[in-house]
Amino acid sequence: MREPAFAIWVTGARAGAVEAMADEIVRRLALRHVPIEVLDARTPYIEACPGTDGAVFVAQLLVRHGVAVVIGVEAPIRAARERARAVLGRMIEVYVRPIGEAVLAGYEPPTRPEVEIGLPEPAPGSGAERVLHTLEVLGLLARDAQAAYSEDEEREVIRRLKAFGYL
């Protein structure tokens, strides 16, 4: 059996933006040969089980067996995502936030996401790269020997994770 993997919960008030970011994260993890699955509204079992319970159950099984999971399921209730974190353990939350737009009624933004991505991104794919870098800093993903981060980027990620109490 493989070592346990991790889950990435991509959340935000705009479903299309959440799915697009989840897809980009999956693409980049696949390029690094990480066993990966995506759970979103297009996933048959998840589509049949609305809410977060179905996604969390499937993600827990996959993570336990060494498959990383990117969850791009609309979960407007913060407490449901926090329960998912408690169940999954090895999970980070990624908040996709359109810049200049008000939060939609009924959506509760995360209070302490490990990564917050403002849209539009300053450079295409920069948000997904920050997600992978955060996973590396937390020790959930092996460092990519080919990627080079500036010292400023490294310090900023570590500063933010410390501010949130993750390090």
Secondary structure, DSSP 8 states (H G I E B T S, - for coil): ------EEEEE-S-HHHHHHHHHHHHHHHHHTT--EEEEETTSHHHHHS-SSHHHHHHHHHHHHTT-EEEEE-----HHHHHHHHHHHSSEEEEEEEETT----TT----SS-SEEEEES-SSTTHHHHHHHHHHHHTTSS---TT----HHHHHHHHHHHHHTT--
